Amino acid sequence: MAHRHRMRVCAGLTAALLAVSGGHAFAAPNDEMTRDIETAVLGVDAYWEAHWSDFFTETYVPPTVLGEYDGASPNVPTCDGEPLDDDNAVYCSTAEDYVAWDTDLMRFGYAYGDAFVYLVVAHEWGHAIQNRLHAELQTIDGELQADCLAGAELEGAAQDGTVVFESGDVDEVHTALVRDADKTPWTKEGDHGSASERVEAFTLGQELGVEGCLPDEASAEGAAALGR
């Protein structure tokens, strides 16, 4: 991924940035990874702001962006009173309604390619979107649906010009999905799915968009209501 459009995106979304991050601006970017994370957040949020009404009713409300945290710190943030896991990324689906990612996790993945942080942001944002939908629009294989939504978000943001796919980015995303997949196919709620299932889900979102990530009967209806 690239952030060559970052200054244009930020200039147009300064107010949105404050709203998305719960009223707190990001820390001043001090490296390429931080700038890529910012671009991913702004691009995914801008996609939903522009296109939510293409698929769903009610009004799009972004999650709070808690952002990077230190999972090894004694002061690690909590979700519903429980400390966030080390080396993990999370959408906290309680009333706190935030997305966050461990800094070490992001740096580890970023070393294999910058597309990793875009995938993490988009996947967790996908969970936030799921939490805003009525149950009939969610699938039992929620992790795979989040992968699908991540593909739809990033492809949509690329088409809107808020993020840029560079040569090799899709391969980097697929590598990350394979590396973090389960060893066995999806069987129960909470499973992430096998490598092939995760890649297939992400690709489905890229090719068919948001509607491709919804249950068949919901896609056919072409409408949804906000469940949050």
C-alpha positions in Angstrom: 0.0 0.0 0.0 1.1 3.6 -0.3 0.2 6.8 1.3 1.1 9.2 -1.5 -2.4 10.6 -1.2 -2.1 11.0 2.6 -1.8 14.7 2.7 -4.8 15.2 0.5 -6.8 12.6 2.5 -5.8 14.2 5.9 -6.6 17.7 4.7 -10.0 16.7 3.6 -10.8 14.6 6.7 -9.3 16.5 9.6 -12.7 16.7 11.3 -13.4 13.1 10.5 -10.1 12.1 12.1 -11.1 13.7 15.4 -14.5 12.0 15.2 -13.1 8.6 14.3 -10.5 8.7 17.1 -13.0 9.6 19.7 -11.9 13.2 19.8 -8.2 12.5 20.2 -5.9 13.1 17.2 -3.3 10.5 16.5 0.2 11.0 18.0 2.5 12.9 15.7 3.6 10.4 13.1 7.3 9.5 13.6 7.8 6.6 11.2 6.4 5.1 8.0 4.3 2.5 9.8 2.5 5.1 11.8 1.7 7.0 8.7 0.5 3.9 6.9 -1.8 3.1 9.9 -3.2 6.6 9.8 -3.8 6.3 6.0 -5.6 2.9 6.5 -7.8 4.4 9.2 -8.7 7.4 7.2 -9.2 5.5 4.0 -11.5 2.8 5.5 -13.5 5.3 7.5 -13.9 7.5 4.4 -15.1 4.5 2.5 -17.9 3.8 4.9 -18.8 7.4 5.3 -19.2 7.7 1.5 -20.9 4.3 0.9 -22.7 3.2 4.0 -26.0 4.3 2.6 -25.4 2.3 -0.6 -25.9 -0.9 1.5 -27.5 -0.1 4.8 -30.1 2.1 6.4 -29.7 4.5 9.3 -26.5 6.5 9.7 -22.9 5.4 9.7 -21.2 5.8 13.1 -17.4 5.0 13.2 -15.9 3.2 16.1 -13.5 5.0 18.3 -9.8 4.4 17.3 -7.8 3.6 20.4 -5.0 2.7 18.0 -1.7 1.4 19.1 -1.2 -0.1 22.6 1.6 -1.8 24.5 0.4 -5.3 25.3 3.3 -5.9 27.7 2.5 -2.7 29.8 0.9 -3.0 33.2 -1.3 -0.2 32.1 -2.6 -2.0 29.0 -6.1 -0.9 28.0 -9.1 -3.0 28.9 -12.2 -4.2 27.1 -15.2 -4.9 29.4 -12.8 -4.8 32.3 -10.3 -7.4 30.8 -6.8 -6.4 29.7 -6.2 -6.5 26.0 -4.0 -9.4 24.8 -0.3 -8.9 24.0 0.6 -9.2 20.3 -3.1 -8.9 19.2 -5.5 -6.6 17.4 -9.0 -6.2 18.7 -12.4 -4.7 18.1 -14.0 -4.1 21.6 -17.7 -4.7 20.9 -19.0 -3.6 24.3 -20.3 0.0 24.8 -16.7 1.1 24.5 -16.8 0.3 20.8 -13.2 0.8 19.8 -10.5 -0.7 17.6 -6.9 -1.2 18.8 -3.7 -3.0 17.8 -0.6 -4.0 19.7 2.4 -2.0 18.5 4.7 -5.0 18.5 2.2 -7.0 16.4 2.1 -4.2 13.8 5.8 -3.8 13.7 6.3 -7.6 13.3 3.9 -7.7 10.4 5.1 -4.5 8.8 8.6 -6.0 8.5 7.1 -8.4 5.9 5.3 -5.6 4.0 3.3 -2.4 4.6 0.0 -4.0 3.5 -0.1 -5.9 6.8 -1.2 -2.8 8.8 -3.9 -2.0 6.2 -5.3 -5.5 6.6 -5.3 -5.4 10.4 -7.1 -2.0 10.4 -9.7 -3.1 7.8 -10.3 -6.5 9.5 -11.0 -4.9 12.9 -13.1 -2.3 11.3 -15.0 -5.1 9.6 -15.9 -6.4 13.1 -17.1 -2.9 14.1 -19.4 -2.9 11.0 -20.7 -6.4 11.9 -21.6 -5.1 15.4 -23.7 -2.4 13.8 -25.8 -4.8 11.7 -28.9 -6.8 12.6 -28.2 -10.5 13.4 -29.6 -11.7 10.0 -26.9 -9.7 8.2 -24.1 -11.3 10.2 -22.6 -14.7 9.4 -21.7 -17.4 12.0 -18.2 -17.5 10.5 -17.7 -13.9 11.8 -13.9 -13.9 11.3 -14.2 -14.8 7.7 -16.9 -12.2 7.2 -14.5 -9.6 8.7 -11.9 -10.8 6.2 -14.4 -10.3 3.4 -15.4 -6.9 4.6 -11.7 -6.0 4.8 -11.3 -6.8 1.2 -14.4 -4.8 0.2 -13.2 -1.8 2.3 -9.7 -1.7 0.9 -10.7 -2.3 -2.7 -13.4 0.4 -2.3 -11.0 2.8 -0.7 -8.6 2.2 -3.6 -11.3 2.9 -6.1 -12.1 6.1 -4.2 -8.4 7.1 -4.3 -7.9 7.3 -0.6 -5.5 4.4 -0.5 -3.2 3.0 -3.3 -2.5 -0.6 -4.1 1.1 -1.0 -5.1 2.6 -3.9 -6.9 2.9 -6.8 -4.5 0.4 -5.5 -1.9 -2.2 -8.2 -2.6 0.5 -10.9 -2.2 1.5 -9.3 1.1 -2.1 -9.5 2.3 -2.5 -13.1 1.2 0.8 -14.0 3.0 -0.5 -12.4 6.2 -3.8 -14.2 6.0 -2.0 -17.5 5.4 0.5 -16.9 8.2 -2.3 -16.1 10.7 -4.8 -18.7 9.6 -6.0 -21.7 11.6 -4.4 -25.1 10.7 -7.9 -26.6 10.1 -10.9 -25.3 8.2 -13.6 -23.2 9.9 -15.8 -25.4 12.1 -17.2 -23.2 14.9 -17.9 -19.6 15.9 -14.7 -17.9 16.7 -12.5 -19.8 14.3 -10.5 -17.7 11.8 -10.6 -20.3 9.1 -7.9 -22.1 7.1 -5.4 -20.3 4.9 -7.4 -20.9 1.8 -10.7 -19.9 3.4 -9.2 -16.6 4.6 -7.7 -15.7 1.2 -11.0 -16.7 -0.5 -13.0 -14.5 1.9 -10.8 -11.5 1.4 -10.8 -12.0 -2.4 -14.6 -12.3 -2.4 -14.9 -8.9 -0.7 -12.5 -7.4 -3.3 -14.4 -8.8 -6.2 -18.0 -8.5 -5.1 -17.8 -5.7 -2.6 -19.9 -5.4 0.6 -22.9 -7.3 -0.7 -20.7 -10.3 -1.4 -19.9 -10.5 2.4 -23.6 -10.6 3.5 -25.7 -13.8 3.7 -27.3 -14.6 0.3 -30.8 -13.8 1.4 -29.7 -10.5 2.8 -27.8 -9.6 -0.4 -30.8 -10.4 -2.4 -32.9 -8.0 -0.4 -30.3 -5.3 -0.9 -31.1 -3.5 2.3 -30.2 -3.6 5.9 -30.8 -1.8 9.1 -28.4 -0.6 11.8 -28.4 -2.9 14.7 -26.3 -0.9 17.1 
